[in-house]
Amino acid sequence: MALFPLTSNFEGDFVLQLLPVDTENTMDEVAAAAAVHSVGRRVRDRPGHILRVRLHGSTELLPRNLKVADAGFRPTETLDIVWQAPGA
């Protein structure tokens, strides 16, 4: 368990956020941590949607249970946090 810095590029937000997470956090937990800085501030909530994580510029979503420690991220790597529609 260690603090690890990432950068959040939240869908619909124009601000990149420094996002300190724990190496044991899952991608769901990373997405939730990013949402705290964007949803309800500059981004409207989308009830029923799931927040997903992908590497910046990629279209491939990372597994929701993947831990930061196992993802191979570099410090301050930028992650896109995107909304996934229900049933998608």
A tleap script that builds the chain and sets N, CA, C and O, in Angstrom:
source leaprc.protein.ff14SB
mol = sequence {
  NMET ALA LEU PHE PRO LEU THR SER ASN PHE
  GLU GLY ASP PHE VAL LEU GLN LEU LEU PRO
  VAL ASP THR GLU ASN THR MET ASP GLU VAL
  ALA ALA ALA ALA ALA VAL HIE SER VAL GLY
  ARG ARG VAL ARG ASP ARG PRO GLY HIE ILE
  LEU ARG VAL ARG LEU HIE GLY SER THR GLU
  LEU LEU PRO ARG ASN LEU LYS VAL ALA ASP
  ALA GLY PHE ARG PRO THR GLU THR LEU ASP
  ILE VAL TRP GLN ALA PRO GLY CALA
}
set mol.1.N position { 0.838 -1.180 0.000 }
set mol.1.CA position { 0.000 0.000 0.000 }
set mol.1.C position { 0.881 1.240 0.000 }
set mol.1.O position { 1.638 1.490 0.938 }
set mol.2.N position { 0.763 2.002 -1.070 }
set mol.2.CA position { 1.554 3.216 -1.193 }
set mol.2.C position { 0.793 4.238 -2.010 }
set mol.2.O position { 0.024 3.889 -2.906 }
set mol.3.N position { 1.012 5.495 -1.694 }
set mol.3.CA position { 0.398 6.569 -2.447 }
set mol.3.C position { 1.032 6.644 -3.834 }
set mol.3.O position { 2.251 6.554 -3.972 }
set mol.4.N position { 0.192 6.810 -4.862 }
set mol.4.CA position { 0.677 6.834 -6.236 }
set mol.4.C position { -0.024 7.968 -6.978 }
set mol.4.O position { -1.253 8.037 -6.955 }
set mol.5.N position { 0.726 8.868 -7.642 }
set mol.5.CA position { 0.108 9.990 -8.341 }
set mol.5.C position { -0.270 9.657 -9.785 }
set mol.5.O position { 0.547 9.136 -10.545 }
set mol.6.N position { -1.503 9.961 -10.151 }
set mol.6.CA position { -1.972 9.820 -11.523 }
set mol.6.C position { -2.591 11.154 -11.945 }
set mol.6.O position { -2.791 12.040 -11.114 }
set mol.7.N position { -2.888 11.290 -13.220 }
set mol.7.CA position { -3.584 12.470 -13.717 }
set mol.7.C position { -4.920 12.019 -14.290 }
set mol.7.O position { -4.987 11.082 -15.086 }
set mol.8.N position { -5.981 12.701 -13.874 }
set mol.8.CA position { -7.331 12.367 -14.308 }
set mol.8.C position { -7.786 13.313 -15.412 }
set mol.8.O position { -7.766 14.532 -15.246 }
set mol.9.N position { -8.196 12.740 -16.537 }
set mol.9.CA position { -8.828 13.481 -17.632 }
set mol.9.C position { -10.270 12.985 -17.680 }
set mol.9.O position { -10.582 12.021 -18.379 }
set mol.10.N position { -11.145 13.652 -16.929 }
set mol.10.CA position { -12.524 13.203 -16.761 }
set mol.10.C position { -13.373 13.652 -17.937 }
set mol.10.O position { -13.345 14.823 -18.316 }
set mol.11.N position { -14.127 12.725 -18.515 }
set mol.11.CA position { -14.970 13.031 -19.676 }
set mol.11.C position { -15.912 14.197 -19.379 }
set mol.11.O position { -16.650 14.175 -18.394 }
set mol.12.N position { -15.880 15.208 -20.235 }
set mol.12.CA position { -16.744 16.362 -20.078 }
set mol.12.C position { -16.128 17.482 -19.263 }
set mol.12.O position { -16.700 18.569 -19.179 }
set mol.13.N position { -14.973 17.237 -18.661 }
set mol.13.CA position { -14.295 18.250 -17.850 }
set mol.13.C position { -13.165 18.862 -18.677 }
set mol.13.O position { -12.562 18.181 -19.506 }
set mol.14.N position { -12.883 20.118 -18.457 }
set mol.14.CA position { -11.794 20.771 -19.180 }
set mol.14.C position { -10.536 20.900 -18.325 }
set mol.14.O position { -9.528 21.439 -18.781 }
set mol.15.N position { -10.591 20.406 -17.084 }
set mol.15.CA position { -9.465 20.506 -16.157 }
set mol.15.C position { -8.861 19.123 -15.924 }
set mol.15.O position { -9.573 18.176 -15.590 }
set mol.16.N position { -7.555 19.014 -16.100 }
set mol.16.CA position { -6.857 17.795 -15.699 }
set mol.16.C position { -6.565 17.910 -14.217 }
set mol.16.O position { -6.167 18.972 -13.738 }
set mol.17.N position { -6.762 16.812 -13.483 }
set mol.17.CA position { -6.575 16.831 -12.039 }
set mol.17.C position { -5.468 15.868 -11.634 }
set mol.17.O position { -5.398 14.744 -12.130 }
set mol.18.N position { -4.598 16.321 -10.723 }
set mol.18.CA position { -3.656 15.410 -10.102 }
set mol.18.C position { -4.467 14.538 -9.161 }
set mol.18.O position { -5.239 15.047 -8.348 }
set mol.19.N position { -4.298 13.236 -9.264 }
set mol.19.CA position { -5.135 12.293 -8.533 }
set mol.19.C position { -4.271 11.353 -7.706 }
set mol.19.O position { -3.741 10.381 -8.244 }
set mol.20.N position { -4.117 11.617 -6.418 }
set mol.20.CA position { -3.365 10.683 -5.582 }
set mol.20.C position { -4.242 9.476 -5.231 }
set mol.20.O position { -5.320 9.633 -4.657 }
set mol.21.N position { -3.784 8.292 -5.573 }
set mol.21.CA position { -4.512 7.054 -5.270 }
set mol.21.C position { -3.568 6.102 -4.550 }
set mol.21.O position { -2.370 6.363 -4.436 }
set mol.22.N position { -4.109 5.023 -4.079 }
set mol.22.CA position { -3.308 3.990 -3.428 }
set mol.22.C position { -3.013 2.891 -4.438 }
set mol.22.O position { -3.838 2.605 -5.307 }
set mol.23.N position { -1.866 2.288 -4.330 }
set mol.23.CA position { -1.500 1.216 -5.261 }
set mol.23.C position { -2.443 0.021 -5.176 }
set mol.23.O position { -2.496 -0.787 -6.102 }
set mol.24.N position { -3.179 -0.100 -4.091 }
set mol.24.CA position { -4.130 -1.207 -3.935 }
set mol.24.C position { -5.532 -0.861 -4.436 }
set mol.24.O position { -6.417 -1.716 -4.425 }
set mol.25.N position { -5.743 0.382 -4.875 }
set mol.25.CA position { -7.045 0.778 -5.406 }
set mol.25.C position { -7.335 0.068 -6.723 }
set mol.25.O position { -6.432 -0.159 -7.528 }
set mol.26.N position { -8.601 -0.278 -6.932 }
set mol.26.CA position { -9.049 -0.840 -8.207 }
set mol.26.C position { -9.390 0.311 -9.152 }
set mol.26.O position { -9.439 1.468 -8.737 }
set mol.27.N position { -9.621 -0.009 -10.408 }
set mol.27.CA position { -9.998 1.020 -11.371 }
set mol.27.C position { -11.344 1.644 -10.993 }
set mol.27.O position { -11.547 2.834 -11.237 }
set mol.28.N position { -12.254 0.890 -10.415 }
set mol.28.CA position { -13.514 1.471 -9.937 }
set mol.28.C position { -13.244 2.517 -8.861 }
set mol.28.O position { -13.888 3.566 -8.837 }
set mol.29.N position { -12.300 2.236 -7.977 }
set mol.29.CA position { -11.954 3.180 -6.913 }
set mol.29.C position { -11.228 4.401 -7.475 }
set mol.29.O position { -11.419 5.516 -6.989 }
set mol.30.N position { -10.403 4.196 -8.487 }
set mol.30.CA position { -9.727 5.314 -9.149 }
set mol.30.C position { -10.772 6.225 -9.807 }
set mol.30.O position { -10.700 7.447 -9.681 }
set mol.31.N position { -11.734 5.631 -10.504 }
set mol.31.CA position { -12.779 6.408 -11.162 }
set mol.31.C position { -13.597 7.189 -10.137 }
set mol.31.O position { -13.930 8.352 -10.367 }
set mol.32.N position { -13.919 6.568 -9.024 }
set mol.32.CA position { -14.680 7.247 -7.971 }
set mol.32.C position { -13.885 8.404 -7.380 }
set mol.32.O position { -14.448 9.462 -7.095 }
set mol.33.N position { -12.587 8.213 -7.195 }
set mol.33.CA position { -11.738 9.288 -6.674 }
set mol.33.C position { -11.678 10.456 -7.654 }
set mol.33.O position { -11.683 11.615 -7.239 }
set mol.34.N position { -11.620 10.161 -8.942 }
set mol.34.CA position { -11.595 11.210 -9.960 }
set mol.34.C position { -12.920 11.956 -10.005 }
set mol.34.O position { -12.942 13.171 -10.203 }
set mol.35.N position { -14.016 11.242 -9.825 }
set mol.35.CA position { -15.347 11.852 -9.881 }
set mol.35.C position { -15.526 12.920 -8.812 }
set mol.35.O position { -16.232 13.903 -9.033 }
set mol.36.N position { -14.901 12.741 -7.668 }
set mol.36.CA position { -15.011 13.714 -6.579 }
set mol.36.C position { -14.584 15.110 -7.039 }
set mol.36.O position { -15.139 16.111 -6.584 }
set mol.37.N position { -13.612 15.176 -7.929 }
set mol.37.CA position { -13.072 16.453 -8.385 }
set mol.37.C position { -13.846 17.060 -9.560 }
set mol.37.O position { -13.682 18.242 -9.861 }
set mol.38.N position { -14.681 16.265 -10.222 }
set mol.38.CA position { -15.341 16.745 -11.447 }
set mol.38.C position { -16.864 16.740 -11.379 }
set mol.38.O position { -17.503 17.737 -11.716 }
set mol.39.N position { -17.447 15.630 -10.949 }
set mol.39.CA position { -18.905 15.486 -10.966 }
set mol.39.C position { -19.528 16.426 -9.923 }
set mol.39.O position { -19.136 16.451 -8.756 }
set mol.40.N position { -20.506 17.191 -10.395 }
set mol.40.CA position { -21.163 18.153 -9.528 }
set mol.40.C position { -20.432 19.485 -9.457 }
set mol.40.O position { -20.914 20.426 -8.827 }
set mol.41.N position { -19.278 19.569 -10.095 }
set mol.41.CA position { -18.525 20.824 -10.148 }
set mol.41.C position { -18.551 21.369 -11.571 }
set mol.41.O position { -19.091 22.446 -11.824 }
set mol.42.N position { -17.968 20.620 -12.492 }
set mol.42.CA position { -17.937 21.038 -13.898 }
set mol.42.C position { -18.595 20.007 -14.809 }
set mol.42.O position { -18.761 20.253 -16.004 }
set mol.43.N position { -18.969 18.863 -14.259 }
set mol.43.CA position { -19.566 17.772 -15.036 }
set mol.43.C position { -20.855 17.331 -14.341 }
set mol.43.O position { -20.880 17.122 -13.129 }
set mol.44.N position { -21.917 17.195 -15.124 }
set mol.44.CA position { -23.176 16.695 -14.558 }
set mol.44.C position { -23.088 15.199 -14.306 }
set mol.44.O position { -22.446 14.458 -15.050 }
set mol.45.N position { -23.752 14.777 -13.236 }
set mol.45.CA position { -23.840 13.350 -12.929 }
set mol.45.C position { -24.694 12.661 -13.987 }
set mol.45.O position { -25.595 13.272 -14.561 }
set mol.46.N position { -24.413 11.411 -14.235 }
set mol.46.CA position { -25.208 10.606 -15.173 }
set mol.46.C position { -25.699 9.368 -14.426 }
set mol.46.O position { -25.075 8.310 -14.509 }
set mol.47.N position { -26.797 9.488 -13.706 }
set mol.47.CA position { -27.310 8.344 -12.947 }
set mol.47.C position { -27.507 7.120 -13.838 }
set mol.47.O position { -27.986 7.226 -14.967 }
set mol.48.N position { -27.131 5.972 -13.315 }
set mol.48.CA position { -27.271 4.722 -14.040 }
set mol.48.C position { -26.068 4.370 -14.890 }
set mol.48.O position { -25.929 3.222 -15.311 }
set mol.49.N position { -25.192 5.333 -15.154 }
set mol.49.CA position { -23.980 5.064 -15.922 }
set mol.49.C position { -22.870 4.582 -14.988 }
set mol.49.O position { -22.889 4.850 -13.786 }
set mol.50.N position { -21.922 3.880 -15.553 }
set mol.50.CA position { -20.767 3.362 -14.806 }
set mol.50.C position { -19.541 4.148 -15.242 }
set mol.50.O position { -19.340 4.390 -16.432 }
set mol.51.N position { -18.731 4.540 -14.285 }
set mol.51.CA position { -17.473 5.207 -14.616 }
set mol.51.C position { -16.430 4.150 -14.930 }
set mol.51.O position { -16.263 3.183 -14.187 }
set mol.52.N position { -15.730 4.345 -16.041 }
set mol.52.CA position { -14.692 3.405 -16.465 }
set mol.52.C position { -13.381 4.152 -16.691 }
set mol.52.O position { -13.366 5.367 -16.888 }
set mol.53.N position { -12.297 3.410 -16.658 }
set mol.53.CA position { -10.956 3.978 -16.797 }
set mol.53.C position { -10.282 3.376 -18.027 }
set mol.53.O position { -10.422 2.189 -18.319 }
set mol.54.N position { -9.551 4.226 -18.736 }
set mol.54.CA position { -8.725 3.762 -19.850 }
set mol.54.C position { -7.480 4.653 -19.895 }
set mol.54.O position { -7.476 5.760 -19.355 }
set mol.55.N position { -6.432 4.157 -20.542 }
set mol.55.CA position { -5.246 4.975 -20.728 }
set mol.55.C position { -5.592 6.124 -21.656 }
set mol.55.O position { -6.387 5.957 -22.581 }
set mol.56.N position { -5.012 7.273 -21.422 }
set mol.56.CA position { -5.299 8.451 -22.227 }
set mol.56.C position { -5.046 8.166 -23.707 }
set mol.56.O position { -3.973 7.700 -24.092 }
set mol.57.N position { -6.044 8.451 -24.514 }
set mol.57.CA position { -5.923 8.252 -25.950 }
set mol.57.C position { -6.290 6.865 -26.430 }
set mol.57.O position { -6.343 6.626 -27.636 }
set mol.58.N position { -6.544 5.944 -25.512 }
set mol.58.CA position { -6.906 4.576 -25.878 }
set mol.58.C position { -8.426 4.445 -25.923 }
set mol.58.O position { -9.143 5.258 -25.340 }
set mol.59.N position { -8.906 3.430 -26.609 }
set mol.59.CA position { -10.340 3.135 -26.592 }
set mol.59.C position { -10.640 1.902 -25.745 }
set mol.59.O position { -11.802 1.582 -25.494 }
set mol.60.N position { -9.597 1.217 -25.308 }
set mol.60.CA position { -9.762 -0.018 -24.534 }
set mol.60.C position { -9.942 0.299 -23.055 }
set mol.60.O position { -9.079 0.914 -22.428 }
set mol.61.N position { -11.073 -0.129 -22.510 }
set mol.61.CA position { -11.352 0.080 -21.096 }
set mol.61.C position { -10.562 -0.920 -20.261 }
set mol.61.O position { -10.436 -2.090 -20.623 }
set mol.62.N position { -10.033 -0.441 -19.143 }
set mol.62.CA position { -9.289 -1.319 -18.244 }
set mol.62.C position { -10.269 -2.114 -17.390 }
set mol.62.O position { -11.355 -1.620 -17.088 }
set mol.63.N position { -9.914 -3.329 -16.997 }
set mol.63.CA position { -10.800 -4.121 -16.140 }
set mol.63.C position { -11.118 -3.376 -14.846 }
set mol.63.O position { -10.238 -2.760 -14.244 }
set mol.64.N position { -12.348 -3.434 -14.434 }
set mol.64.CA position { -12.793 -2.676 -13.262 }
set mol.64.C position { -12.108 -3.117 -11.977 }
set mol.64.O position { -11.958 -2.319 -11.052 }
set mol.65.N position { -11.697 -4.360 -11.908 }
set mol.65.CA position { -11.052 -4.870 -10.685 }
set mol.65.C position { -9.525 -4.822 -10.751 }
set mol.65.O position { -8.860 -5.272 -9.818 }
set mol.66.N position { -8.960 -4.289 -11.828 }
set mol.66.CA position { -7.514 -4.165 -11.962 }
set mol.66.C position { -6.995 -3.178 -10.922 }
set mol.66.O position { -7.538 -2.084 -10.771 }
set mol.67.N position { -5.941 -3.572 -10.206 }
set mol.67.CA position { -5.356 -2.697 -9.198 }
set mol.67.C position { -4.287 -1.812 -9.821 }
set mol.67.O position { -3.634 -2.190 -10.794 }
set mol.68.N position { -4.121 -0.641 -9.250 }
set mol.68.CA position { -3.110 0.304 -9.713 }
set mol.68.C position { -1.745 -0.364 -9.750 }
set mol.68.O position { -0.998 -0.195 -10.714 }
set mol.69.N position { -1.411 -1.121 -8.711 }
set mol.69.CA position { -0.101 -1.778 -8.620 }
set mol.69.C position { 0.138 -2.751 -9.766 }
set mol.69.O position { 1.283 -2.980 -10.155 }
set mol.70.N position { -0.926 -3.323 -10.306 }
set mol.70.CA position { -0.799 -4.329 -11.365 }
set mol.70.C position { -0.945 -3.740 -12.770 }
set mol.70.O position { -0.780 -4.455 -13.759 }
set mol.71.N position { -1.252 -2.452 -12.865 }
set mol.71.CA position { -1.542 -1.843 -14.163 }
set mol.71.C position { -0.303 -1.386 -14.919 }
set mol.71.O position { -0.365 -1.172 -16.129 }
set mol.72.N position { 0.812 -1.234 -14.233 }
set mol.72.CA position { 2.034 -0.795 -14.900 }
set mol.72.C position { 2.066 0.691 -15.215 }
set mol.72.O position { 2.793 1.123 -16.109 }
set mol.73.N position { 1.281 1.477 -14.485 }
set mol.73.CA position { 1.269 2.917 -14.708 }
set mol.73.C position { 2.595 3.540 -14.279 }
set mol.73.O position { 3.278 3.042 -13.385 }
set mol.74.N position { 2.939 4.645 -14.944 }
set mol.74.CA position { 4.059 5.476 -14.527 }
set mol.74.C position { 3.504 6.624 -13.688 }
set mol.74.O position { 2.353 7.018 -13.876 }
set mol.75.N position { 4.294 7.163 -12.774 }
set mol.75.CA position { 3.807 8.294 -11.971 }
set mol.75.C position { 3.321 9.434 -12.854 }
set mol.75.O position { 3.968 9.801 -13.835 }
set mol.76.N position { 2.191 9.973 -12.494 }
set mol.76.CA position { 1.457 11.062 -13.162 }
set mol.76.C position { 0.935 10.690 -14.554 }
set mol.76.O position { 0.572 11.573 -15.331 }
set mol.77.N position { 0.895 9.420 -14.868 }
set mol.77.CA position { 0.312 8.995 -16.155 }
set mol.77.C position { -1.134 9.478 -16.231 }
set mol.77.O position { -1.856 9.467 -15.233 }
set mol.78.N position { -1.542 9.896 -17.412 }
set mol.78.CA position { -2.899 10.412 -17.595 }
set mol.78.C position { -3.860 9.285 -17.940 }
set mol.78.O position { -3.621 8.484 -18.844 }
set mol.79.N position { -4.957 9.250 -17.186 }
set mol.79.CA position { -6.021 8.281 -17.412 }
set mol.79.C position { -7.277 9.025 -17.815 }
set mol.79.O position { -7.595 10.073 -17.253 }
set mol.80.N position { -7.993 8.480 -18.793 }
set mol.80.CA position { -9.302 9.010 -19.160 }
set mol.80.C position { -10.335 8.301 -18.302 }
set mol.80.O position { -10.348 7.074 -18.204 }
set mol.81.N position { -11.201 9.093 -17.681 }
set mol.81.CA position { -12.329 8.541 -16.928 }
set mol.81.C position { -13.560 8.826 -17.770 }
set mol.81.O position { -13.873 9.987 -18.037 }
set mol.82.N position { -14.260 7.780 -18.191 }
set mol.82.CA position { -15.380 7.934 -19.134 }
set mol.82.C position { -16.641 7.274 -18.579 }
set mol.82.O position { -16.588 6.365 -17.750 }
set mol.83.N position { -17.764 7.765 -19.066 }
set mol.83.CA position { -19.070 7.208 -18.682 }
set mol.83.C position { -19.391 6.033 -19.602 }
set mol.83.O position { -19.219 6.122 -20.818 }
set mol.84.N position { -19.854 4.939 -19.018 }
set mol.84.CA position { -20.326 3.797 -19.807 }
set mol.84.C position { -21.821 3.644 -19.561 }
set mol.84.O position { -22.274 3.570 -18.419 }
set mol.85.N position { -22.575 3.598 -20.648 }
set mol.85.CA position { -24.031 3.481 -20.543 }
set mol.85.C position { -24.409 2.124 -19.952 }
set mol.85.O position { -23.688 1.143 -20.134 }
set mol.86.N position { -25.537 2.068 -19.246 }
set mol.86.CA position { -25.974 0.786 -18.701 }
set mol.86.C position { -26.187 -0.238 -19.804 }
set mol.86.O position { -26.741 0.074 -20.858 }
set mol.87.N position { -25.750 -1.443 -19.556 }
set mol.87.CA position { -25.920 -2.518 -20.519 }
set mol.87.C position { -24.935 -2.509 -21.669 }
set mol.87.O position { -25.024 -3.352 -22.562 }
set mol.88.N position { -24.003 -1.580 -21.666 }
set mol.88.CA position { -23.029 -1.493 -22.756 }
set mol.88.C position { -21.873 -2.449 -22.542 }
set mol.88.O position { -20.960 -2.508 -23.366 }
savepdb mol mol.pdb
quit
